[in-house]
């Protein structure tokens, strides 16, 4: 049932009568009231919005028809709208965060252009982002009937002043000029090096657009047929330009890409898509289609204007390429954390033992630093340096910190998922391959946790015992209750603090990917390799080795440095802000249990130790699950993998686990 028909036309009568009395002063108020009348009934977007009652009223009452025409003439006729086409919804700057902030502000406090523009009128009447949905539910026949009742001609009609026509072609000209200028910037040309010796499609687009618009201006009619050669050539060039942008994005894997360049490419793509959307309104094969095209064009303008502050779409679309490159670096790194053979499994154990050894030392150092007389800022700095130096040492010496794995292996899993989804193998094979990969990740993570925990504990215990024997000081005597209680998952916020650590683990992975991507884009490795002064001082071979080291290790060094800063400063920041925020990490929890037991002179209650051990396991779980979930989500979004695929693949994982659970913890005897 068309619910508008079911309403009494009295409400529409009331709206007309109320505003006709006030004449020209109420034109805007009338248009807004009419919009609200239909908007309030659009709760079900699938249901047709019927304006048949309005059309009947206009047929029966000439005053209503005359008044509505006066309103539309005043509010719409001769209004500039070129900026809706050329600007609305298209990012203005290469600064991503500025653009996001700008859109959020405009959602709360909308930008209002000059009153003599169509954008101002649309802002006042169609102010909701959902308005295009109910407008599209109005039957085109009824809109066509409405325009005919009001005596409106289309902008294809040569008898009119054709203001809309000139606004449209001007907007196309502006977009073409902008897209050509942006696409020819050095940073974008750098992304498609193979095209340097060829004529750019953007230059061709600019030339052809000028020819096409001059043709429209010089001929008697204000449109062309869709088979016009100049018109068709424009779409050929637009497709070539889009292919150019696609090539630039695909080259990001080997050349890297900065956020600024990504934003520039995204803006060029937006502008190309906008040109492709509006060009068809300059072509007409049948005069009978003129009204329909006019109606579609009006709806397009409303839609563009309503969606111009869409923040989620901006974030989703403009960050996809950079996110892909960052997570791709993490995926490549994550594959080093995955074991498939018994030998690799044993090597991972030894690597994790090395990480546990350094963490045990870091636990002692942090305990000693806690006794230093300094400010909270001083403690934050000292703790941060302890963590950072320790994490960097683990990384450079080839050790493994188990909690660093999830953010890397999650990206590797998503990369595997992408390969499996895109492969030509059968569906069952794709899912089974993914499940096998998950089992490899699981046992690698398991043995890394074992190596970290079972070495950090004895190392911390041995060192505090050594200090006690050498200096006759039990450095944990005054802090043992605090050390053990902070691990209790029930009586302390250990789970919350473990989740914070998981977020930092995720962020450190993002930093590593971003640094690697930035250095790749800026060709830092090549610039170091060819640095004339370095080659003179170190020699060519040593310079090459240093460049190789930088290429392989620098992103990891920076990532571990910042992870250390996050870990070391969180507690102090929490105290400064009066918030109960801190970090809990499974490997450090193992060392702290050792310190707590020794600090109590082996008199710590069994219940307290038991809960601390349980807390350590829970902390490890939340370290893992938070970091893994965030990383996996980002990697999935970056690769545009459908969630339906994930559900099928994880069913395969569960099936494999039921068949052979041992495979998720220990390597198979044979490959």
MARTOR-711600 format. One record per residue (C-alpha): x, y, z negated; residue number from 0; residue in one letter; chain. Coordinates in steps of 0.25 Angstrom, whole numbers. Layout:
<pts>
     X     Y     Z   i aa ch
     X     Y     Z NUM  a  A
...
</pts>
This chain:
<pts>
     X     Y     Z   i aa ch
     0     0     0   0  x  A
     5    14     3   1  x  A
     4    20   -10   2  x  A
     4    35    -6   3  x  A
    -9    32     2   4  x  A
   -15    27   -11   5  x  A
   -13    40   -18   6  x  A
   -23    51   -17   7  x  A
   -19    62    -7   8  x  A
   -23    72   -18   9  x  A
    -9    73   -23  10  x  A
    -4    77   -10  11  x  A
   -15    87    -9  12  x  A
   -11    93   -22  13  x  A
     4    94   -18  14  x  A
     0   102    -5  15  x  A
   -11   111   -12  16  x  A
    -1   114   -23  17  x  A
    10   119   -14  18  x  A
     2   125    -3  19  x  A
    -3   136   -13  20  x  A
    11   140   -15  21  x  A
    15   141    -1  22  x  A
    29   142     3  23  x  A
    34   143   -11  24  x  A
    31   128   -13  25  x  A
    36   122    -1  26  x  A
    48   115    -8  27  x  A
    39   111   -20  28  x  A
    29   105   -10  29  x  A
    40    97    -3  30  x  A
    45    92   -16  31  x  A
    31    88   -21  32  x  A
    28    80    -8  33  x  A
    41    73    -9  34  x  A
    38    70   -24  35  x  A
    24    65   -20  36  x  A
    30    54   -11  37  x  A
    42    51   -20  38  x  A
    34    48   -32  39  x  A
    27    37   -25  40  x  A
    40    30   -20  41  x  A
    42    20   -31  42  x  A
    42     8   -22  43  x  A
    52    11   -11  44  x  A
    47     0    -2  45  x  A
    33     6    -2  46  x  A
    29    15    10  47  x  A
    27    30     6  48  x  A
    15    34    14  49  x  A
    13    49    18  50  x  A
     0    46    26  51  x  A
    -8    54    15  52  x  A
     1    66    18  53  x  A
    -1    65    33  54  x  A
   -16    64    31  55  x  A
   -16    77    22  56  x  A
    -8    85    32  57  x  A
   -18    80    43  58  x  A
   -30    85    35  59  x  A
   -24    98    30  60  x  A
   -18   108    39  61  x  A
   -13   116    27  62  x  A
    -5   104    21  63  x  A
     1   102    35  64  x  A
     5   116    37  65  x  A
    10   117    22  66  x  A
    19   105    24  67  x  A
    24   110    37  68  x  A
    28   123    31  69  x  A
    35   116    20  70  x  A
    43   107    29  71  x  A
    46   119    38  72  x  A
    51   127    26  73  x  A
    59   116    20  74  x  A
    65   108    32  75  x  A
    64   116    45  76  x  A
    78   122    49  77  x  A
    84   117    37  78  x  A
    99   113    38  79  x  A
   102    98    35  80  x  A
   115    96    42  81  x  A
   122    95    29  82  x  A
   113    83    25  83  x  A
   119    75    36  84  x  A
   133    80    36  85  x  A
   135    81    20  86  x  A
   124    74    12  87  x  A
   129    60     6  88  x  A
   143    61    13  89  x  A
   154    63     3  90  x  A
   161    77     3  91  x  A
   174    74    -3  92  x  A
   185    63    -3  93  x  A
   185    64   -18  94  x  A
   176    52   -22  95  x  A
   174    56   -36  96  x  A
   170    70   -33  97  x  A
   160    65   -23  98  x  A
   154    55   -34  99  x  A
   154    66   -44 100  x  A
   147    76   -34 101  x  A
   136    66   -31 102  x  A
   133    63   -45 103  x  A
   132    78   -48 104  x  A
   123    80   -36 105  x  A
   114    69   -41 106  x  A
   112    76   -54 107  x  A
   112    90   -49 108  x  A
   109    89   -34 109  x  A
   117    99   -24 110  x  A
   107   109   -18 111  x  A
   110   114    -4 112  x  A
   105   127     1 113  x  A
    90   128     2 114  x  A
    90   130    17 115  x  A
    95   116    19 116  x  A
    87   103    21 117  x  A
    96    97    10 118  x  A
    90   106     0 119  x  A
    76   103     4 120  x  A
    79    88     3 121  x  A
    86    89   -10 122  x  A
    73    95   -16 123  x  A
    63    86   -10 124  x  A
    70    73    -8 125  x  A
    79    73   -21 126  x  A
    79    58   -24 127  x  A
    89    48   -19 128  x  A
    77    39   -17 129  x  A
    69    48    -8 130  x  A
    73    42     5 131  x  A
    68    29     1 132  x  A
    53    33    -1 133  x  A
    55    43    11 134  x  A
    58    31    20 135  x  A
    46    24    15 136  x  A
    37    34    22 137  x  A
    32    29    36 138  x  A
    39    35    47 139  x  A
    25    36    55 140  x  A
    19    45    43 141  x  A
    32    54    43 142  x  A
    30    55    58 143  x  A
    16    59    57 144  x  A
    19    69    46 145  x  A
    29    76    55 146  x  A
    19    77    66 147  x  A
     8    82    57 148  x  A
    18    93    53 149  x  A
    21    96    68 150  x  A
    36    94    66 151  x  A
    45    91    78 152  x  A
    58    83    78 153  x  A
    72    89    79 154  x  A
    72    82    93 155  x  A
    62    91    98 156  x  A
    69   102   107 157  x  A
    58   112   104 158  x  A
    62   114    89 159  x  A
    74   122    84 160  x  A
    81   108    82 161  x  A
    87   113    69 162  x  A
    88    98    64 163  x  A
    95    94    77 164  x  A
   106   105    75 165  x  A
   107   101    61 166  x  A
   109    86    64 167  x  A
   119    88    75 168  x  A
   127    98    67 169  x  A
   128    88    55 170  x  A
   133    78    65 171  x  A
   144    88    70 172  x  A
   148    91    55 173  x  A
   149    76    52 174  x  A
   157    73    64 175  x  A
   167    84    61 176  x  A
   168    80    47 177  x  A
   170    65    50 178  x  A
   180    68    60 179  x  A
   188    77    52 180  x  A
   188    68    40 181  x  A
   191    55    48 182  x  A
   204    62    54 183  x  A
   210    65    41 184  x  A
   224    58    39 185  x  A
   220    49    27 186  x  A
   209    43    35 187  x  A
   217    42    48 188  x  A
   227    35    40 189  x  A
   217    24    37 190  x  A
   216    20    52 191  x  A
   230    21    57 192  x  A
   227    13    69 193  x  A
   218    24    75 194  x  A
   229    35    75 195  x  A
   232    32    90 196  x  A
   217    32    94 197  x  A
   207    43    96 198  x  A
   199    44    83 199  x  A
   184    40    84 200  x  A
   181    52    75 201  x  A
   187    62    85 202  x  A
   179    55    95 203  x  A
   166    56    86 204  x  A
   169    71    85 205  x  A
   170    73   100 206  x  A
   158    65   104 207  x  A
   149    71    93 208  x  A
   152    85    98 209  x  A
   149    80   112 210  x  A
   136    74   108 211  x  A
   131    86   100 212  x  A
   134    96   111 213  x  A
   126    87   120 214  x  A
   114    88   110 215  x  A
   115   103   109 216  x  A
   116   105   124 217  x  A
   105    96   129 218  x  A
    90    99   128 219  x  A
    86    88   119 220  x  A
    91    87   105 221  x  A
    94    72   105 222  x  A
   100    61   114 223  x  A
    96    47   117 224  x  A
   103    36   109 225  x  A
   109    31   122 226  x  A
   116    44   124 227  x  A
   131    41   127 228  x  A
   136    52   118 229  x  A
   127    48   107 230  x  A
   131    33   108 231  x  A
   146    37   108 232  x  A
   144    44    95 233  x  A
   140    31    88 234  x  A
   152    24    95 235  x  A
   161    34    89 236  x  A
   154    34    75 237  x  A
   156    19    75 238  x  A
   171    20    78 239  x  A
   172    31    67 240  x  A
   166    21    57 241  x  A
   175    10    62 242  x  A
   187    19    59 243  x  A
   182    21    45 244  x  A
   180     6    43 245  x  A
   195     4    48 246  x  A
   200    15    38 247  x  A
   193     7    27 248  x  A
   198    -6    32 249  x  A
   212    -1    32 250  x  A
   211     3    18 251  x  A
   216   -11    14 252  x  A
   230    -9    20 253  x  A
   231     6    19 254  x  A
   223     9     6 255  x  A
   213    20     4 256  x  A
   211    31    -5 257  x  A
   198    36   -11 258  x  A
   200    49    -4 259  x  A
   201    42    10 260  x  A
   190    32     6 261  x  A
   181    44     4 262  x  A
   185    51    17 263  x  A
   182    38    25 264  x  A
   169    36    17 265  x  A
   165    51    21 266  x  A
   168    48    35 267  x  A
   160    36    35 268  x  A
   148    43    29 269  x  A
   149    54    39 270  x  A
   150    44    51 271  x  A
   138    37    45 272  x  A
   130    50    44 273  x  A
   133    53    58 274  x  A
   128    40    63 275  x  A
   115    42    55 276  x  A
   111    55    60 277  x  A
   116    54    75 278  x  A
   104    45    79 279  x  A
    95    57    76 280  x  A
   101    64    88 281  x  A
    96    53    97 282  x  A
    82    50   102 283  x  A
    78    40   112 284  x  A
    63    43   111 285  x  A
    56    55   107 286  x  A
    45    47   100 287  x  A
    56    44    90 288  x  A
    59    59    87 289  x  A
    50    59    74 290  x  A
    55    46    69 291  x  A
    69    51    70 292  x  A
    66    64    64 293  x  A
    60    57    52 294  x  A
    71    48    50 295  x  A
    81    60    51 296  x  A
    73    67    40 297  x  A
    74    54    31 298  x  A
    89    53    34 299  x  A
    91    67    29 300  x  A
    83    64    16 301  x  A
    91    51    14 302  x  A
   104    57    16 303  x  A
   101    69     7 304  x  A
    95    60    -4 305  x  A
   107    50    -4 306  x  A
   118    61    -4 307  x  A
   121    59   -19 308  x  A
   122    44   -19 309  x  A
   133    41   -29 310  x  A
   133    26   -29 311  x  A
   133    25   -14 312  x  A
   145    35   -13 313  x  A
   153    26   -23 314  x  A
   149    13   -17 315  x  A
   153    17    -3 316  x  A
   164    27    -4 317  x  A
   173    18   -14 318  x  A
   171     5    -7 319  x  A
   184     5     1 320  x  A
   193    10   -10 321  x  A
   186     0   -19 322  x  A
   189   -11    -9 323  x  A
   204    -7    -8 324  x  A
   205    -6   -23 325  x  A
   199   -20   -26 326  x  A
   206   -26   -14 327  x  A
   219   -22   -21 328  x  A
   214   -29   -34 329  x  A
   209   -41   -26 330  x  A
   223   -43   -20 331  x  A
   229   -41   -34 332  x  A
   219   -50   -40 333  x  A
   223   -61   -31 334  x  A
   236   -62   -38 335  x  A
   229   -65   -51 336  x  A
   222   -77   -45 337  x  A
   227   -91   -46 338  x  A
   224  -102   -37 339  x  A
   235  -113   -40 340  x  A
   240  -119   -53 341  x  A
   253  -112   -51 342  x  A
   247   -98   -50 343  x  A
   238  -101   -62 344  x  A
   251  -104   -70 345  x  A
   258   -92   -65 346  x  A
   245   -84   -69 347  x  A
   247   -90   -83 348  x  A
   261   -85   -84 349  x  A
   258   -72   -79 350  x  A
   247   -70   -89 351  x  A
   256   -75  -100 352  x  A
   266   -63   -96 353  x  A
   254   -53   -97 354  x  A
   250   -59  -110 355  x  A
   265   -57  -115 356  x  A
   265   -42  -112 357  x  A
   251   -40  -118 358  x  A
   256   -46  -131 359  x  A
   267   -36  -131 360  x  A
   258   -25  -128 361  x  A
   249   -29  -139 362  x  A
   261   -27  -149 363  x  A
   265   -14  -143 364  x  A
   251    -8  -144 365  x  A
   250   -12  -158 366  x  A
   263    -5  -161 367  x  A
   258     7  -153 368  x  A
   246     8  -162 369  x  A
   255    11  -174 370  x  A
   261    23  -166 371  x  A
   257    36  -173 372  x  A
   251    44  -161 373  x  A
   238    50  -156 374  x  A
   227    42  -149 375  x  A
   233    47  -136 376  x  A
   246    43  -140 377  x  A
   241    29  -143 378  x  A
   233    29  -130 379  x  A
   246    32  -122 380  x  A
   254    21  -130 381  x  A
   244    10  -128 382  x  A
   242    14  -113 383  x  A
   257    13  -111 384  x  A
   258     0  -118 385  x  A
   247    -6  -110 386  x  A
   251     0   -97 387  x  A
   266    -4   -98 388  x  A
   261   -18  -102 389  x  A
   251   -20   -91 390  x  A
   262   -15   -81 391  x  A
   272   -25   -87 392  x  A
   262   -36   -85 393  x  A
   259   -32   -71 394  x  A
   274   -30   -66 395  x  A
   279   -42   -73 396  x  A
   269   -51   -67 397  x  A
   260   -54   -79 398  x  A
   245   -55   -79 399  x  A
   235   -48   -88 400  x  A
   223   -56   -86 401  x  A
   213   -45   -88 402  x  A
   219   -38   -76 403  x  A
   215   -49   -67 404  x  A
   200   -47   -66 405  x  A
   200   -34   -59 406  x  A
   209   -40   -49 407  x  A
   203   -54   -47 408  x  A
   189   -48   -46 409  x  A
   193   -40   -34 410  x  A
   200   -53   -28 411  x  A
   187   -61   -31 412  x  A
   179   -50   -23 413  x  A
   189   -50   -12 414  x  A
   188   -65   -12 415  x  A
   173   -63   -11 416  x  A
   174   -54     0 417  x  A
   183   -64     8 418  x  A
   173   -75     5 419  x  A
   161   -67     9 420  x  A
   168   -63    22 421  x  A
   173   -76    26 422  x  A
   168   -85    37 423  x  A
   168   -97    28 424  x  A
   155  -103    23 425  x  A
   147   -97    12 426  x  A
   150  -108     2 427  x  A
   165  -107     5 428  x  A
   165   -92     2 429  x  A
   158   -94   -11 430  x  A
   167  -106   -15 431  x  A
   180   -99   -11 432  x  A
   176   -87   -20 433  x  A
   172   -97   -32 434  x  A
   186  -103   -31 435  x  A
   193   -89   -31 436  x  A
   185   -86   -43 437  x  A
   190   -99   -50 438  x  A
   204   -94   -47 439  x  A
   202   -81   -53 440  x  A
   196   -87   -65 441  x  A
   207   -96   -69 442  x  A
   217   -85   -66 443  x  A
   210   -76   -75 444  x  A
   209   -87   -86 445  x  A
   224   -91   -86 446  x  A
   228   -76   -86 447  x  A
   219   -74   -99 448  x  A
   226   -86  -105 449  x  A
   240   -81  -102 450  x  A
   237   -67  -107 451  x  A
   230   -71  -120 452  x  A
   239   -83  -124 453  x  A
   252   -75  -122 454  x  A
   248   -61  -128 455  x  A
   244   -68  -141 456  x  A
   257   -75  -144 457  x  A
   265   -63  -139 458  x  A
   258   -53  -147 459  x  A
   259   -62  -160 460  x  A
   274   -65  -157 461  x  A
   277   -50  -156 462  x  A
   269   -46  -168 463  x  A
   276   -57  -176 464  x  A
   290   -53  -171 465  x  A
   287   -38  -175 466  x  A
   283   -43  -189 467  x  A
   295   -52  -191 468  x  A
   305   -41  -186 469  x  A
   299   -29  -192 470  x  A
   290   -35  -203 471  x  A
   278   -27  -198 472  x  A
   265   -33  -194 473  x  A
   261   -23  -184 474  x  A
   246   -28  -183 475  x  A
   244   -29  -198 476  x  A
   235   -16  -199 477  x  A
   228   -19  -186 478  x  A
   225   -34  -185 479  x  A
   210   -32  -189 480  x  A
   209   -22  -178 481  x  A
   216   -30  -168 482  x  A
   207   -42  -170 483  x  A
   194   -35  -173 484  x  A
   195   -27  -159 485  x  A
   194   -41  -152 486  x  A
   181   -45  -159 487  x  A
   170   -46  -148 488  x  A
   159   -44  -158 489  x  A
   163   -34  -169 490  x  A
   172   -25  -159 491  x  A
   169   -19  -145 492  x  A
   179   -28  -139 493  x  A
   170   -32  -128 494  x  A
   168   -17  -124 495  x  A
   183   -14  -125 496  x  A
   186   -27  -117 497  x  A
   176   -22  -106 498  x  A
   183    -8  -106 499  x  A
   197   -16  -104 500  x  A
   190   -23   -92 501  x  A
   186    -9   -86 502  x  A
   200    -5   -87 503  x  A
   205   -18   -81 504  x  A
   196   -15   -69 505  x  A
   200    -1   -68 506  x  A
   215    -5   -68 507  x  A
   212   -14   -56 508  x  A
   205    -2   -49 509  x  A
   218     6   -52 510  x  A
   227    -4   -46 511  x  A
   219    -5   -33 512  x  A
   217    10   -32 513  x  A
   232    12   -33 514  x  A
   236     1   -23 515  x  A
   225     7   -13 516  x  A
   230    21   -15 517  x  A
   245    17   -13 518  x  A
   241     9    -1 519  x  A
   234    21     5 520  x  A
   245    30     2 521  x  A
   255    20     7 522  x  A
   264    22    -5 523  x  A
   271     9    -3 524  x  A
   275    13    11 525  x  A
   279    27     6 526  x  A
   288    21    -5 527  x  A
   294    11     5 528  x  A
   298    22    14 529  x  A
   302    32     4 530  x  A
   315    38     9 531  x  A
   320    42    -5 532  x  A
   317    29   -11 533  x  A
   324    21     0 534  x  A
   336    30    -2 535  x  A
   337    28   -17 536  x  A
   332    13   -18 537  x  A
   335     8    -4 538  x  A
   325     2     6 539  x  A
   324   -12    -1 540  x  A
   321    -6   -15 541  x  A
   312     4   -10 542  x  A
   304    -7    -3 543  x  A
   304   -15   -15 544  x  A
   299    -3   -23 545  x  A
   288    -1   -13 546  x  A
   284   -15   -14 547  x  A
   283   -15   -29 548  x  A
   275    -2   -28 549  x  A
   265    -8   -18 550  x  A
   264   -21   -27 551  x  A
   264   -16   -41 552  x  A
   261    -1   -42 553  x  A
   246    -2   -42 554  x  A
   247   -13   -53 555  x  A
   256    -4   -61 556  x  A
   246     8   -61 557  x  A
   234    -1   -64 558  x  A
   241    -8   -76 559  x  A
   246     6   -81 560  x  A
   232    12   -81 561  x  A
   226    -1   -87 562  x  A
   235     1   -98 563  x  A
   231    16  -100 564  x  A
   216    12  -100 565  x  A
   219     1  -110 566  x  A
   228     9  -119 567  x  A
   220    22  -119 568  x  A
   206    17  -120 569  x  A
   205    16  -136 570  x  A
   211    30  -138 571  x  A
   201    36  -128 572  x  A
   190    29  -136 573  x  A
   195    35  -149 574  x  A
   196    49  -142 575  x  A
   182    47  -137 576  x  A
   176    41  -149 577  x  A
   172    28  -141 578  x  A
   175    14  -145 579  x  A
   182    11  -132 580  x  A
   195     2  -131 581  x  A
   200   -10  -123 582  x  A
   201   -25  -126 583  x  A
   210   -34  -118 584  x  A
   210   -49  -119 585  x  A
   225   -50  -118 586  x  A
   228   -39  -128 587  x  A
   217   -46  -137 588  x  A
   225   -58  -137 589  x  A
   237   -51  -142 590  x  A
   229   -43  -152 591  x  A
   224   -56  -158 592  x  A
   238   -60  -161 593  x  A
   241   -47  -167 594  x  A
   229   -47  -175 595  x  A
   232   -61  -181 596  x  A
   246   -57  -184 597  x  A
   242   -44  -190 598  x  A
   233   -50  -200 599  x  A
   244   -59  -204 600  x  A
   236   -71  -199 601  x  A
   225   -68  -209 602  x  A
   215   -63  -198 603  x  A
   201   -70  -200 604  x  A
   199   -81  -191 605  x  A
   185   -76  -187 606  x  A
   192   -62  -183 607  x  A
   202   -69  -174 608  x  A
   192   -78  -168 609  x  A
   183   -66  -164 610  x  A
   196   -59  -159 611  x  A
   199   -71  -150 612  x  A
   185   -72  -145 613  x  A
   185   -57  -143 614  x  A
   198   -59  -135 615  x  A
   191   -68  -125 616  x  A
   179   -59  -124 617  x  A
   188   -47  -121 618  x  A
   195   -55  -110 619  x  A
   181   -58  -104 620  x  A
   177   -44  -104 621  x  A
   190   -39   -99 622  x  A
   188   -49   -88 623  x  A
   174   -47   -84 624  x  A
   173   -32   -85 625  x  A
   186   -30   -76 626  x  A
   182   -41   -67 627  x  A
   167   -37   -65 628  x  A
   171   -22   -62 629  x  A
   182   -27   -52 630  x  A
   173   -37   -45 631  x  A
   162   -27   -44 632  x  A
   171   -17   -37 633  x  A
   177   -27   -28 634  x  A
   163   -32   -24 635  x  A
   158   -18   -21 636  x  A
   171   -14   -13 637  x  A
   169   -27    -4 638  x  A
   154   -25    -3 639  x  A
   151   -39    -7 640  x  A
   137   -43    -9 641  x  A
   133   -47   -23 642  x  A
   125   -59   -17 643  x  A
   139   -65   -12 644  x  A
   144   -64   -27 645  x  A
   132   -72   -33 646  x  A
   135   -83   -23 647  x  A
   150   -83   -25 648  x  A
   149   -83   -40 649  x  A
   139   -95   -39 650  x  A
   150  -102   -32 651  x  A
   159   -98   -44 652  x  A
   150  -104   -54 653  x  A
   148  -117   -45 654  x  A
   163  -119   -45 655  x  A
   165  -116   -60 656  x  A
   154  -127   -63 657  x  A
   162  -137   -53 658  x  A
   176  -134   -59 659  x  A
   176  -124   -71 660  x  A
   191  -128   -73 661  x  A
   195  -121   -60 662  x  A
   191  -108   -66 663  x  A
   202  -109   -77 664  x  A
   213  -118   -72 665  x  A
   219  -120   -58 666  x  A
   215  -133   -50 667  x  A
   225  -144   -49 668  x  A
   225  -142   -34 669  x  A
   222  -130   -25 670  x  A
</pts>
